[in-house]
Each structure stands twice: as C-alpha cells, then as structure tokens.
Amino acid sequence: MSHHLPPSDREPDHYVNPEPFDPTATEKLTPEQERFYQASQWKIMWWKFRRHKLAVWSGVVLILFYLCVPFAEIIAPYTPNERNNDYLYAPPQTLHLFHDGQFIGPFVYGFTSEVDLETLRWVYKEDPDQVQPLRFFCSGSTYRFWGLWEMDFRLVCAAEGGSMFLAGTDRLGRDQLSGLIYGARLSLTVGIVGIVISMFLGILLGGLAGYFGGIIDSMIQRLIEIMRALPELPLWMALSAALPVTWSPVWIYFGLTIILGLLDWPGLARAVRSKLLSLREEEYARAAVMMGARPRRIIFKHLLPGFTSHLIASASLSIPAMILGETALSFLNLGLRRPSVSWGVLLNEAQNISVVTIYPWLMAPVIPIIIVVLAFNFLGDGLRDAADPYK
C-alpha cells in the first residue's frame, strides 16, 4: 500500500513542476494579451463599446441628425418660413426613379389641384404627365448661412418651376421637410446646452454635499428636496410663461435652456452625493488626504472617475428628457414661437384633432423625436457598459 512507503517514494497528491524555480521568469503573453494589457483606459472603453452593436448604430444615427445642425440651410430644399401659396396643405409627394419603365433618376410628379365644394378644401392629385427631376448641388432661394453670409447653394432643389414637398406642407404652404431639418438645430442643441448646466450644478453641489457633509450637506439636501417637491411640468410652464414676449427668438432659446438646466440638476446631485459618501472612505481617497491633496483635486481627480459610467448614463437620459421638455413647451405655445422653428413649434400646427385626421403629415415631427430619444437611450446603455470596470 502506498501509505506504507517512505515519504520520499510516495506519489504527490497534486502536480509539481519538476523544473527548478526561476524568480526572474515571466508568463509569456500572446500578442492579443499584450495588446490588451498595454492599451489605455479609453481604448479599452472603445473596444467594449464596439461590442454593443445597438449603441454603435444609435451613435451613427445621432451623428447624422446632428449634421443637420450646422448645415441645415444647405440640406433643406426651402427656408423654414418660405410660403408656397399654391400648395396649402399639400400632401407629401412620392419620390420615384422610373417613369414608363425608363430610368429617370430621383423625380416627383407635379400636382393638379381643385377645390372640393363639399369639404371646402383643396384636393391634390399627382399628374403623371408632369415629370419633375430633382436637381442636386443647385441654386435655390437665398438664405443667410448662420445668419452671416447670403447664399443660395443647396444640396437638392425642386425642378425649375416645379415643387418638392416630400413631407407635405402646412396651412401656409411651408415645407414640412425643411422645417424638420431646421427644427433639429434648436431641438437637438437645447438638450446639449441644458445638460452642460445641469451636469455642472449637479456635480458641484453633489460633490460638496458628499465630500464635506455636515451643515453643507444638510443645506444642499433641503434645497434638493424643495426642488423635487415642485411639479416639473407646471413649473416649466410657469417659468416659460414668465419670459418676456418682447424677447428675440435667440433670448427665448437661451432662456428655455437655462430653465431646463436649472430644474434638472437635483437628481444628478443626489446621485453624486451618495457615491462620494461611499468612495471618500476608500483607502486611495484617505491616502490622498494624508498626502495633502486639496479637496478639489480629490473630488475631481480621484472620486469622480470612480462613477463615470453613472454620469454618462445620467447625461444620456437627461438630454432626451430636455428635448421632450422643449417640445412640450413649444407645443403648448409657451416656448419657442415662429419665426423660430423647432420640432415642438411644428407640432403646434397639429393641436386640432380634426386637422390631424385630415392632414396626418402634420404629425411628422413625432418621428424624429421618437428616433432621437430611443437612440440616446441605447447609446447611453452602451457608454455606461463600456465605462463600467466590472463589465
């Protein structure tokens, strides 16, 4: 029996490498392992983000939407307030490529119109005899690019003497597609500007409350409780209605962004406070204190990076909330107004249900709003997972 053998002759209970121990030996890494271990934190986050396919495609969609912000004048076929008196409540024109079996390229059929004496409204029909090819990189109606330079260059235009209303027109003959493109400039940037204000206040006040505690924490918490106790939408409406009607559209826009930013920070501040209360007791934070680091450096250099994923998720959810807030206020005629154009201003035309049932294309701004909100949510999920060190 093996247990009667001398200890030197027994087989070991586990594998023992017979090679002599070399304290200078290192584990050999594969090229892929070396590439991972030598990568920076941002590169690792990018690799993790790319695995989230839905978030990547959402980012591509948002980039395409935000390209409309600086180049709206060039992309839109008309200016947003340009009237076409011959096409009031005109339905969307269908884009075609072939006519009578022959390839023409992108074109639309012209309209023939007549008055319906029973409903007392214009009825439009496509005329197959009016083939109107679209023009690209063309000259259209003049506009002021960024309000500075007068130009007439456009990416796409209607045929000479023709029309191109791919999303229909409203009661004054204004092109809906051009309004959607111009409206992206205000509706998309209001969330970005508002979140900058909200993040600044939330991180600042939440950081002070979580790091210092005591009377500072109590005062900030009471302020947060007061802010959160107020009903959000009525408060938005009250503050928006308080903006002077004599203000220019630019000042109204900045007033709205400040209102949305000032009312959105309490939730973020409370989350920052709770995180700092736990992280400030960690050993690396105590070591920084004993080494003489200032509170500002400890908060922004050591503690905040510890919950970057939470900040990213909060920002990605707050931006669409602000876009919806601006849309709601403009829809209720308490935010932006004509001649300013946003998606909420365009939806203001669809307040009457009878108008919506007869002219459903006036609800077109709902589509980009839904797409942008969903894209921000999916993008936020991907960024949060990429920034989370435990995933």
C-alpha positions, 0 to 999 in steps of 0.5 A: 500500500502506498501509505506504507512507503517512505515519504520520499517514494510516495506519489504527490497528491497534486502536480509539481513542476519538476523544473527548478524555480526561476524568480526572474521568469515571466508568463509569456503573453500572446500578442492579443494579451499584450495588446490588451494589457498595454492599451489605455483606459479609453481604448479599452472603453472603445473596444467594449463599446464596439461590442454593443452593436445597438449603441454603435448604430444609435451613435451613427444615427445621432451623428447624422441628425446632428449634421443637420445642425450646422448645415441645415440651410444647405440640406433643406430644399426651402427656408423654414418660413418660405410660403408656397401659396399654391400648395396649402396643405399639400400632401407629401409627394412620392419620390420615384426613379422610373417613369414608363419603365425608363430610368429617370433618376430621383423625380416627383410628379407635379400636382393638379389641384381643385377645390372640393365644394363639399369639404371646402378644401383643396384636393391634390392629385399627382399628374403623371404627365408632369415629370419633375427631376430633382436637381442636386448641388443647385441654386435655390432661394437665398438664405443667410448661412448662420445668419452671416453670409447670403447664399443660395447653394443647396444640396437638392432643389425642386425642378425649375418651376416645379415643387418638392414637398416630400413631407407635405406642407402646412396651412401656409404652404411651408415645407414640412421637410425643411422645417424638420431639418431646421427644427433639429438645430434648436431641438437637438442643441437645447438638450446639449446646452441644458445638460452642460448646466445641469451636469455642472450644478449637479456635480458641484453641489453633489460633490460638496454635499458628499465630500464635506457633509455636515451643515453643507450637506444638510443645506444642499439636501433641503434645497434638493428636496424643495426642488423635487417637491415642485411639479416639473411640468407646471413649473416649466410652464410657469417659468416659460410663461414668465419670459418676456414676449418682447424677447428675440427668438435667440433670448427665448432659446437661451432662456428655455435652456437655462430653465431646463438646466436649472430644474434638472440638476437635483437628481444628478446631485443626489446621485453624486452625493451618495457615491462620494459618501461611499468612495471618500472612505476608500483607502486611495481617497484617505491616502490622498488626504494624508498626502495633502491633496486639496479637496478639489483635486480629490473630488475631481481627480480621484472620486469622480472617475470612480462613477463615470459610467453613472454620469454618462448614463445620467447625461444620456437620459437627461438630454432626451428628457430636455428635448421632450421638455422643449417640445412640450413647451413649444407645443403648448405655445409657451416656448419657442414661437415662429419665426423660430422653428423647432420640432415642438413649434411644428407640432403646434400646427397639429393641436386640432384633432380634426386637422390631424385626421385630415392632414396626418403629415402634420404629425411628422415631427413625432418621428424624429423625436421618437428616433432621437430619444430611443437612440440616446437611450441605447447609446447611453446603455452602451457608454455606461457598459463600456465605462463600467470596470466590472463589465 
